[in-house]
């Protein structure tokens, strides 16, 4: 099926485009039958199934004992979206794109929402625990809510115990290396800072295109003193900060890749064209491998900045 999005001439900015898409989705929601949906159920909002990530996330929820009603919009189905109003919770991953849809659903259908991140061990674990706690608090007298929490603890323990030993090789090699982050949304930046800390790397610059003043205060709180925090920076500014800080790897989108390569700096692709899953517990290992292979590549010996 084709769902029309009313945005004549691609009017407005990026946020206006998100709003137009949310309006289109909202016209579908509420038109389907909600019979048979568990009270322990949720919708996944703002995940676009990059490199099959949403399939991993759905598997985590299913192991917890929580039903996934609809994905909006990664690997989504129109019939599922039509009955999404029957879910007990909306879980919002990319808040910039779909938080407005969550607000619209809460206003009309009373569906609460949680904002989560699926990137990195810390945030992925917290996302699962937050959802388990939500159902425990909503249904305190139902033993199933406690069983969901127990299954969640077992799942996190299993995944973390498998992952941490595999990360050790990369942590030893990357300890003390310097990273810079510039992404679209600040929520993604929070998770990246924590992920770099897990492999003992120093984040010396971090920023986003759409962050708020509150977001930047939070970034300041979780980064080390002296970290450069930028808002909607242009290529010249990014170029200057990368050189000043002696960065070893730059995480950004497709527009930032040429900046890194011109400076002879490793680059980690974190945009919607990537082919490697970076979400979930498995994604953290993929991220560490990608950072390691980029930073430790022998090609950087020949970069002008490393010539004596």
C-alpha positions in Angstrom: 0.0 0.0 0.0 1.0 3.6 -0.6 0.3 6.1 2.2 0.2 9.7 1.0 1.9 12.3 3.1 0.5 15.8 2.6 3.6 18.0 2.2 3.2 20.0 -1.0 6.5 21.0 -2.5 8.2 19.5 0.6 7.2 22.5 2.5 8.8 23.5 5.8 11.8 22.2 7.6 12.8 18.7 8.8 10.5 18.9 11.8 7.6 19.9 9.5 8.2 16.8 7.4 8.1 14.6 10.5 4.8 16.2 11.5 3.3 15.6 8.1 4.4 11.9 8.3 3.0 11.6 11.8 -0.3 13.0 10.6 -0.4 10.4 7.8 0.2 7.6 10.2 -2.4 8.9 12.7 -5.1 8.8 10.0 -4.6 5.0 9.9 -4.4 4.4 13.7 -7.8 3.6 15.2 -9.3 2.0 12.1 -8.4 -1.6 12.9 -9.8 -4.2 15.3 -7.9 -4.5 18.7 -9.4 -7.8 19.7 -6.9 -10.3 21.1 -4.2 -7.7 22.0 -2.5 -8.5 25.3 -2.5 -5.8 28.0 1.3 -6.4 28.1 1.8 -5.0 24.7 3.6 -2.1 23.0 4.2 -0.3 19.7 7.8 0.4 18.5 7.9 4.0 17.2 10.8 5.7 15.5 12.8 2.6 14.5 13.3 2.2 10.8 14.8 -1.3 10.7 18.3 -0.2 9.6 20.3 -3.4 8.9 17.5 -5.5 10.4 17.7 -3.9 13.9 14.0 -3.9 14.6 14.0 -7.7 14.3 16.5 -8.0 17.1 14.6 -5.5 19.3 11.3 -7.4 18.7 13.0 -10.6 19.8 14.1 -9.0 23.1 10.5 -7.9 23.8 9.1 -11.3 22.9 11.6 -13.0 25.3 10.4 -10.7 28.0 6.8 -11.8 27.3 5.6 -8.5 25.9 3.6 -8.4 22.6 4.7 -6.1 19.8 1.5 -4.8 18.1 3.0 -2.5 15.5 6.3 -1.2 14.2 6.1 2.5 13.1 7.6 2.4 10.5 10.5 0.0 10.1 9.2 -3.3 8.6 5.7 -2.0 9.5 2.4 -3.4 8.2 -0.6 -1.3 7.5 -3.0 -3.7 9.2 -0.8 -3.6 12.4 -0.6 0.2 12.3 -4.4 0.4 12.0 -4.8 -1.5 15.4 -1.8 0.2 17.1 -4.2 2.1 19.4 -4.9 -1.2 21.2 -1.3 -1.4 22.6 -0.6 -0.7 26.2 2.5 1.4 25.6 4.3 3.4 22.9 8.1 3.0 23.0 9.7 5.9 21.1 13.3 5.4 19.9 13.8 8.3 17.5 12.0 11.0 19.4 12.5 13.7 16.8 10.5 11.8 14.2 7.7 10.1 16.1 7.3 11.7 19.6 4.6 13.9 18.2 2.7 10.8 17.0 3.0 9.4 20.5 1.6 12.6 22.0 -1.3 12.4 19.5 -2.1 8.8 20.5 -1.9 9.7 24.2 -4.3 12.5 23.8 -6.9 10.5 21.8 -6.5 7.0 23.1 -4.8 7.5 26.5 -1.7 5.5 25.4 1.3 6.4 27.5 4.8 6.6 26.0 8.4 6.0 27.0 11.5 7.5 25.3 14.3 4.9 24.9 17.5 4.3 23.2 18.6 0.9 21.8 22.2 1.9 21.3 24.9 0.6 23.7 24.8 -1.8 26.6 23.7 0.7 29.2 20.9 2.3 27.3 19.6 -1.0 25.8 19.4 -2.6 29.2 17.7 0.5 30.7 15.1 0.5 27.9 14.1 -3.1 28.7 14.1 -2.5 32.4 12.0 0.7 32.0 9.4 -1.2 30.0 9.3 -4.1 32.6 9.0 -1.5 35.4 6.1 0.3 33.6 4.0 -2.9 33.5 4.9 -3.8 37.1 3.6 -0.4 38.2 0.6 -0.5 36.0 -0.4 -4.1 37.1 1.1 -4.5 40.6 -1.3 -7.3 41.6 -0.8 -9.4 38.5 2.0 -12.0 39.0 2.7 -11.8 35.2 4.1 -8.3 35.6 6.7 -9.7 38.1 7.5 -12.6 35.7 8.1 -10.1 32.9 10.7 -8.4 35.1 12.3 -11.7 36.0 12.6 -12.6 32.3 14.0 -9.2 31.6 16.7 -9.5 34.2 17.6 -13.0 32.9 17.8 -11.7 29.3 20.0 -8.7 30.2 22.3 -10.8 32.3 22.7 -13.4 29.5 23.4 -10.8 26.8 25.8 -8.7 28.9 27.7 -11.8 30.1 28.2 -12.9 26.5 29.2 -9.4 25.3 31.6 -8.0 27.8 34.4 -10.6 27.3 34.2 -10.1 23.5 34.6 -6.3 24.0 37.8 -6.7 26.0 40.1 -7.0 23.0 38.7 -3.8 21.5 38.7 -1.9 24.9 42.4 -2.6 25.4 43.4 -1.4 21.9 41.1 1.7 22.0 41.8 3.0 25.5 42.7 6.6 25.5 41.9 7.2 21.8 39.9 10.4 21.1 36.4 10.4 19.5 34.2 13.2 18.1 30.4 12.9 17.6 28.1 14.9 15.4 24.7 13.5 14.7 21.1 14.6 13.9 19.5 14.1 17.3 21.0 14.7 20.7 19.4 11.6 22.2 21.6 9.5 19.9 24.6 11.5 21.1 23.9 10.6 24.7 24.1 6.9 23.8 27.3 7.3 21.8 29.1 9.1 24.6 28.2 6.1 26.9 29.3 3.6 24.3 32.7 5.2 23.8 33.2 5.3 27.6 32.5 1.5 27.7 35.6 1.0 25.5 37.6 3.5 27.5 37.7 6.2 24.7 37.6 9.9 25.4 34.9 11.9 23.8 36.5 15.3 23.1 33.7 16.8 20.9 30.0 16.1 20.7 27.1 17.9 19.1 23.8 17.6 17.1 21.7 19.4 14.6 18.5 19.5 16.5 19.4 19.5 20.2 17.7 21.8 22.8 19.4 23.8 25.5 18.3 21.1 28.0 19.9 18.5 25.8 23.2 20.3 25.8 23.2 20.8 29.6 22.8 17.0 29.9 25.6 16.4 27.4 27.8 18.7 29.5 27.0 16.7 32.6 27.9 13.3 31.1 31.1 14.4 29.3 34.5 15.3 30.7 35.6 18.9 31.4 37.0 20.5 28.3 34.8 18.6 25.9 33.6 20.8 23.0 29.8 20.8 22.7 28.5 22.1 19.4 25.0 22.9 18.1 24.1 22.8 14.4 27.7 23.4 13.4 28.9 24.0 9.8 31.7 22.1 8.1 34.4 24.7 8.8 33.6 24.7 12.5 33.7 20.9 12.7 36.9 20.8 10.7 38.5 23.3 13.1 37.5 21.4 16.3 38.6 18.0 14.9 42.0 19.4 14.2 42.3 21.2 17.5 41.4 18.1 19.5 43.5 15.6 17.6 40.6 13.3 17.1 41.2 9.6 16.1 37.6 8.8 15.0 34.6 10.9 14.0 31.0 9.6 14.2 28.6 11.3 11.9 26.2 11.1 9.0 26.8 11.0 5.3 27.6 14.8 5.1 30.4 14.5 7.7 32.3 11.7 6.1 34.3 13.9 3.6 35.4 16.1 6.5 37.0 13.2 8.3 38.7 11.7 5.3 40.1 15.0 4.2 41.7 15.3 7.6 43.0 11.8 7.6 40.7 10.7 10.5 38.8 7.5 10.9 35.0 7.7 10.3 32.1 5.7 11.8 29.0 5.8 9.7 25.9 6.5 11.8 23.2 7.4 9.3 20.2 5.8 7.6 22.3 4.3 4.8 24.4 2.1 7.0 24.4 -1.7 6.4 25.7 -2.8 9.8 23.3 -3.2 12.8 24.4 -0.9 15.7 21.4 -1.2 17.9 20.9 -3.8 20.7 23.5 -5.9 22.5 24.8 -7.4 19.2 25.0 -3.9 17.8 27.4 -2.8 20.5 29.9 -5.4 19.5 29.5 -4.4 15.8 30.1 -0.8 16.8 33.3 -1.7 18.7 34.6 -3.7 15.8 33.9 -0.9 13.4 35.6 1.7 15.6 38.6 -0.6 16.1 39.0 -1.3 12.4 38.7 2.4 11.6 41.0 3.8 14.3 43.7 1.1 14.0 43.9 1.0 10.2 47.5 1.4 9.0 46.4 3.8 6.3 46.3 6.7 8.8 50.2 6.5 9.0 50.2 8.2 5.6 47.8 11.0 6.5 49.4 14.5 6.4 48.7 15.1 10.1 50.9 12.1 11.0 53.8 13.0 8.8 56.9 14.2 10.7 
